[in-house]
Amino acid sequence: METLRSMMQTLPLLLQAAVATILISLVSLCFAFLIGTAVCAVSFSRSRPLRWLGMAHVHFFRGVPLLVQLLMLYYLLPVLGINMSSLTAAIIAVSFCSSAYMAEILRGGFLGIPPGQLEAAHLLGLSGLQTLVRIQMPQALRLTLPSLVNEVLLVIKASSLVSVVGVAELTRTAQNIAASNYRPLETYFLVGVAYFAINSLLSRLGHLGERRLARAHTS
Amino acid sequence: MKLDLSVLTSHSGEILGGFAVTLETWIAGVIIGSLLGLAIALLQLRGGRWLNRALRTYIEIIRGTPFLVQLFFLYYGGPSIGLDLQPVAAGVLGLSLYGSAYFAEVFRAGFNSVPMGQLEAATCVGLNHWQTVRRVQLPQMLVIIVPSLCNTIIVLSKETAVLSVITVPELTGVLTGIGSLSYAFVQVLMTLCVGYLLLVELTAWFGRWVERKVGRFMIR
């Protein structure tokens, strides 16, 4: 009973922190999608140095653990004379890390479109931009949606690492609560449930979106 | 700005020690995790409704929560239920449990990729369940899953960095420690990047080599 009451007291704090986790993840995901699209575009470019740059981006941000990337931004930017809040640093780090995965997902989507369609679009007199917007993008989105939803879930989980540089999201708040109420087992269990709930909800939404797109495709 | 690398050379012993801890926890996590994962996948092949539901829940819970929270739960929450672990032990246990869910999914996909007709054929020639698993399913699926197995192993190598948060003296922990003592963050973090990139790229390269070697046995 005692445990239950003390856990109930922490709920408002945890809910607030859950909102912070979701916001940090969603903002990072938006930036990651933009950067990832750019990197993906670069990887299809005709210039070899540009392609090489895109590849270096993907290899670096996928090869180094997110925690190390976070620490790099957090410790190295002050050395260069740039001061930013830990929240900004965290969002930048998560965005760049996720952008490498997004770029690879999108690249796979564009490669999955049969080349015959591009030839057909060219024969029908569609311009390059029209082909991209009307033929390639809708299909690439449909093909990559499951992987993109998966990436959203990965980023929600990865955002827990942001706690290490002191951003007050779910994990950090849990640490603070556990330090004050001496109930780490219950607190971390509750936070695990919170992450699980957020992820289940988002994956449900993702499935809904997939079905929508699939239906639009068949009709 | 001139880079003074003497910080690295004067601490080379500690850095190598940290790298060794990274390798040890990683390899231990991969071995224990993959064995657990294989056991889960094998049980899922045979298990009844309730066992399967329990295993599914285990996998979903591990895959639906962050590794860092699992670690905190084990390391800080463990003592209140009598599970008092040293950082390294908690790290290896956490990494193994985390890996086991992902390995189980890889193995399950592998088992499913063996065509149904072969299983029926195995029953027809009189093989029992375990003979079918051992002689028909395992040899084929071990070849098919090499790429996703490597992927999971690489993911685990990067997760070892998170162990530094629960004070495991692995590469990230040791190097950031040196950094905050000497303020040589540039050198220290560059070493970290190079270390992990080497680890990941070498593993990926080795995975592709195994894939090529083992792929010859598959007739497509």
Interface residues (C-beta under 8 A of the other chain):
Chain A: H59 F60 R62 G63 V64 P65 L66 L67 V68 L71 M72 Y75 L76 V79 L153 K157 A158 S159 S160 L161 S163 V164 T171 A174 Q175 A178 R183 P184 L185 E186 T187 Y188 F189 V191 G192 Y195 F196 N199 S200
Chain B: E60 I61 G64 T65 P66 F67 L68 V69 Q70 F72 F73 Y76 G77 G78 S80 I81 K158 E159 T160 A161 V162 S164 V165 T172 T176 G179 F185 V186 L189 L192 C193 Y196 L197 V200 E201
